[in-house]
């Protein structure tokens, strides 16, 4: 029996909607493989920061834990919320200050308060720039010089390695004791600022480093003169994520703000929830 006009119209509409959804899905899949589809941190008014969290694309949005972002505004959560169970497993929006703690570099004894402390190490080295041509650069990676021309050899190893440590977990100040899931730790890079090394920091060096380093322009420096470096000279500096105001959208699980995701749709691509933040309360 042939379908009537009404059923035919519904079928055509369903087919058109399916094609549109497939087309949008292909666009989102393309974006997920670009820098626009990765975890992102977006600066907003007043120095507050929106932590764009990801969730997975699926044909039926209702299957996703963060489907509420499509239909409703995220529920606004206070850092001092006394009834967290009422928000559990829901998409929430929260604004608050990061809770900093004392952090100490394990090799240099460099101490600062924050939620993240990163050590960066560079060595002055020869780099080939063409056939039998070289230049000297600061590099955080060892440049293999075994095939370099005579007189252009680099040291065989880096004297120190880069290192990053976090407060565990990264918390939001407030009586609710909210924190970010560990999967988000490395997405705080945009909050970093340089923590200058001072002469007082020399006092915390281990005995084997005493007398080998000096302070120059906010760095630990190993060499004769930082203004005129020689191959093999080393400079070490630090970056810290200190107490700062952030705003985030994510899935609340117990006391933790987590990524919005669905294990059943991991192969369908990812996209940023940052664009949906406009639907949440504005930060002044």
N, C-alpha and C positions, 0 to 999 in steps of 0.2 A: 504494500500500500504506500502510495506516495505521501510524503509529509505535507501537512497543510501549511498555509502561509505563515501562521504563527510559529510553528515548530521550526520551519525553515529559517525564519528571521532570527530565532534564538540561536540556531546552529551557526548561522553566518556571523552573528555577533560574538558567539563564543570563539569561533575560529579567528576572527579579527583580534579579539582580546589576547588570545594565545600567541598570535604572531607578534603583536605589539610587545607582550611580555618577553618573548624570546629575543626581540630586537633590543629592548632595554637591557636584558641580561647580557647580551654580547658586548654592549657598550660598557657595562659595569665590569665585565670580565677583563676587557682591555684596560680599563682604568686601574684594576687591581694589580696589573703587572707594571704599572707606571708609578712614579713617585706620588701621584695624586691619590692612589688607592692604598697607600701604606699608612701605618699609624702616624698621626700628625698632632702637632701641638700648635694651637692658633692663639695668637696674642689678641686680647680684647681690651675694651676701655678700662682705664684706670690701672693698667699694668696687670690686670687679672689675666689668667690663661685658661683657655678651654682645652681640656685633654680630649682629643677626638678618639673615641674608642670604636673598635671594629666589631661587626657581627657578620654572619655569613648569609649570602643571598640564597634564597630558595624560591621555587615557583609559588608555593603557598606561604605568604608572609605569616599566617597564623601559626605556623610550625616553629617560628623562631622565638626564643626567650625575649628578644628585644622588639617584638612586633608592635608593642605599645608605642614605640616612637613613630610608627606610621599613622596611628589613629588618635593618640592623645599626647598631651604634654607630659614629659617626665615629671614624676612627683618630686617636689622640692623638699630636700632633707636638710635639717639643721645639724651643724657639728655637735650640738648639745642635745640632740634628740634623745628622749627618754623611753620611747617605745619603738625600738628598732624592729621587733618582730612584725609590726604592722606594715613595714616596707620590704620585708624579706622576699627575695626572688622577684622584685619589681625593678623597673628602670627608674633610676633616680637622678636628680640633678643636685649637686652640692657645691657650695662655695665656702672656702675656709683657708686658713694658713697651714702650711706644712709645719710639722713639729720637728725642729732640729735637735740633734743630739751631738755629743762630742765624738769626733772621728779622728783617727790617727793613722798616718801612713806607716806600714810595718817595717820599712827599711830606713826611711829618713826621719821618722819620728815627728813628721810635720802634723800639727794639730789645728783643726778648725771645727767649728760647730756647723752642722748642716745635715742634709739627708743623703748626700752623695759627695764623695771626694775622689777626684781622678788625678793620677800622676801621669805626666807626659814627658817622654824622654826623647831627645834628638842628639844626633852626633854629626859633626861636620865631616863630609866625605867627598871623594871624587865621584862624579857622575859622567858617563860618556854621553856626548851630545852629537856624535857623528863619527866619521872615520878618523881615528887618531886625534880626536878633539875631546877635551874634557872641561868640566867646570866644577867648582866647589859649591856644595849646597848643604843646608841643614836637612837631615832626613831622620824620620822616626823608625825607618826600616834599614837593616844592614844592606849596603850595596856590595854585591859580590864583585871583587876586583881581580879574581884569578886570571881573567883574560885581558886585563888592562895593560896598557903599555908601561914600560919601565918608568918608575918615578910617579906613578899614579895609583899606588896601592892603598887600600883602606884597612883598618883594623879587622881582625878575624871575627869579632863578635861585639854585640852591644853590651856595654857594661851593666846596664839596668834595663828593666822592662817596664812598659806601661802597666798601670794597675788602677783598678776602680773598685771602690767599696761603697756599700749602702748602709743606711740604718735599716734594720730588718725588724718589722716591716716599715715602709715609709708611711707615716701616719699624718692625719689631719688633726690639728689641735682642737680640743673640745672634749667634753665629758662623755660623748658617745664612743670615743676611742676608735674612730673609723680609720681604716688603712686602705692602701692600694694593693691589689694582688701583685705578686712578684713578677708576673709576666709583663707588668708595665714599667718595671724599674728603669730599663734602658731607654725609655721614652721621655726622660726628664732632661735630655741634652740641651734643649732650648732655654732651660732655666739657668744654665751654668754661667759663672763669672770667674774671672781669674782671681785666685787668692795669692797675693804677692808674698814671696819669701822675704823675711827680714833677718837682720843680724841676730835677733833673739832666737830664731829657729836653728841657728848653728849649734846652740846649746843642747839640742835634743838629738843631734847626730850620734850614731853609734860610734864606739871607740875606733873601729877600723875605717871610718869615714872622716874622722876628725883630722883636719890639716890637709885634706885632699880636695875640699870644696870651698868655694867662696860665694858670697852673695853679690849678684850684679843685675841691676834692672829688674828685680823681682824674681830672679831665677837662682837656683843652685847652679854654680858653674864650675866645671873642671877644665882648667886651661890657664894660659898666661894672661890673655886679654880678650874679653868678649868683643871688643870693638874690632880686633884684628885676629879672628879665630884661625887656628891651624887644624889640619886634618887630624881627627881623633879627639878634638875638644868635645865636651859634652855639656848640655844644658838641660836642666830639669825644672819644670814648673807644674803648678797645681791649679785645678779648677774645682769649685765647690758649688753645690746647689744649696743655698742657705734658705732660711725661713722666708717664704714668699706666699702671696695669695694665689690660689689656683681655683679654677672652676671646672667641674668634670661631670660628664654624663656616663653612666655605666649601670651594670647590673649589681644590685646589692645582695650579697650572700653573707649572712651573719653580720660581722662587722667589716666586711671587705668589699671594696668597689672593684668589680671584676670586668673583664672584657665581655661584651655581649657576643656570644657565639653559640653555635649549634654543632655538636660533634657529628650529627647526621648529615651535615651539608658542607663538609670541609672542602670538597672538590668543586664547589660551585662558585668559588671566588670570594673576595672580600671587598668591602668598601667602607669609607670613613663615615662615622656618624656625625662628624663635625658640622656638616651642612644642616642637620636637623636641630642644631643647638638654637637656631633662630626661633624655634617654637617654644623654647624654655624661657623662664623669666630672664629679663635683661639684667646685666650687671652694670651698675653705675659707678 
